[in-house]
Amino acid sequence: MTALQAGDDLVPATVDVALSLGANLGDRLAALQRAIDVVTQDPAVEAVAVSAVYETDPVGGPEQPDYLNAVLKVRTSLVPIEVLALAHLAEQDLHRTREVRWGARTLDVDVINYGDVVSDDPVLTLPHPRAVERAFVLVPLLDADPQATLAGTATPVPDLLAALPLEDAAGVRKREDLILTIDIGA
């Protein structure tokens, strides 16, 4: 697949996209659900799967509360920058501010993977440049899509996860009591 640009004359074929969702301020579960609802409200986006909810230790940044994380898999005809705009729209809906790098947040939505597109564009690097080193992304990604791979990577996601230090995976705890919902085929 070639990289798609906004404004192309042709409508791109549908592409599977993985979005990482995270929140550690306020009603964390409601924030994740709201992100799903905002993103899938777009008629060009179809929800395919959502992972279980995971409570995770914060990584990097200042001392802060634990996160709730999940991965949403969608199918869309939107180009990558339009998917990023939807992610930012969801964050704005929950009043996300970007004052401290890796700081606490009401919502964080990252585009992890966009089909097999590999791009080093500084606005949207694909796949997400730190996904391979983050258990809080890889565990829910594997949950949402057991066949998941990251574009440009020959290593299967389970092997990427196995290569991380044990304490990284230990910082990711499945929350059976918390559930996110999607409308399949809506």
N, C-alpha and C positions, 0 to 999 in steps of 0.2 A: 504494500500500500504506500502511496505517496503522501507526504504531508499535505493537509488540506488547509486552505486559506479562507478566511471570511471574505465574502464577496465573490467567490468563484461563481461562474455562470451555471455550473452543473450542481445539482443537489447531491451531496455525498451519499453513498450507500450507508445503511445503518451500521453502527460500530458499537461494540461492547466497551463500556467505560466503567472503571472502578473508582469510586469516591470514598475516601476515608473521612469519617465523621468523628469529632471529638469535642467534649465539653467538660469543664471542671468548675464552673461557677453557676450559681442559681439552680434551677430545676434541670439537671443534666439530661435526664431521660427525655423530658419534654423538648429540650433543645435539639436532640438528635432526631426525634420524630418530626419536629418542625422543619428541619433541614430536608428530610425525605419528602415531606409534603410540598415544600417550596420547589425543589428540583423537579419532582414528578408532576407538578402542576403544568409544566410546559408541555404543549401538545406534541412536541418533537422528541419527548423523552418517555420511554417505557420502562417501568420498573421490572427487573428480571429476578433479583434476589436481594435479601438483606441478611447479614450475619447475625449471630447472637450478639448480645451486648456484653462487653468486657470492661471490667474495672481495672485500670492500669496505673502504675506508678508514673509520676511525671518524669520526663527525660530532659535533661538540660534545663537551663533557665534558673530563675530564683525558686526558693522554697514555695510550694503551692499545694493545693488539695489534689487528691487523686482524680483521674479522668474517667469518664465513660467513653468508650470507643466502639465503633462498628464500621462495617464497610457496606456500602450500597452499590450494587451492580445494576447498571442501566443499559439500555440499547437506545441509540439516538442517531439522528441524521444531522445533528448540530456539529459544527466544526470545533476543534479543540478550544479556541479562544471563547466561543459562545458557551461551552460547558464551564469554563472558568468563570465567565460572567454570571452564570447561574449559581455557582458555588459562592461567589461574592455576594450575590443577592440574598442567599440564605443567611450568610453571616451578618449582613446589614440588617436583615429582618430581626435578628436577635441582638442588635446593637454591639457587634464585635468591634473592639478597638485594637489598634496595633501599636501600643506604646512601648512594650517590653518584648524583645525577641524571646520566643519560647516561654512567654509568661502565661499566667492564667487567662482563660478566655471563656466567654459565654458559648462560643461555637467556633470550631475550626473545620472547614471543608476543604480537602485537598484532592486534586485530580491525581490519582495514583497511576493509572494506565488508561490509554486511549487506543484501543485496538492494538495494532503492531507498530504504531507510530513512535519513532525515536526522534527527539528534537532537543537541541541545546539552547533553544530560545530562552533568553533570560526572563521573559514574562511568564512563560509556561514551559518548564523543562519536563520532557516525557521520556521514560516513565519518571515518576517523582524521584529526585536524586538521592533521597535518604530512605526510600522505602525498603531497600535491601538490608538495611541495618536496624530496622525498627520492628520488634516483635509486636508492638501494639498496632501495627499495620498488617504485618504478615499473617498473624493468627486469625484475625477476622476476615482477611482476604481469602484465606484458605477455607474458612467456614462458609463464606458466601459462594465460593467457586472452587471446589476441590481440584479442578483441572487448571487452576490459575497459573499463568506465567506472566512475567514482566517483559515488556517489549525489549528486544535487543539483548536479552539475557538467556543463555542456553541452560542455566541452572533452574530446575523446577523449584517452585515456592517452598515445598517441604524441605528441600535441601538448603535453601537460603536460611530458613528458620533454624534448621539443625546446626548451621554454622555459627549462629549467634551464641554469645556466652549464656550459660544456664541461668544466671540471675536475670537476664533480660526476659526470657520466657516466663520465669517465676513471677515477674512483675505484671503479668497479664492473667487475670482471673475471670473466668466465665461467670456471669450473673444469670443463673437460671430463672430468677424471680423477676427479671426485667425483660420486656418484649417490645420490639419495634414492629410496626405493621406496614405493609405495602399493598397496593392494588395491582395484582398481576394482570397484565394485558389491558390496563385502563388507559 
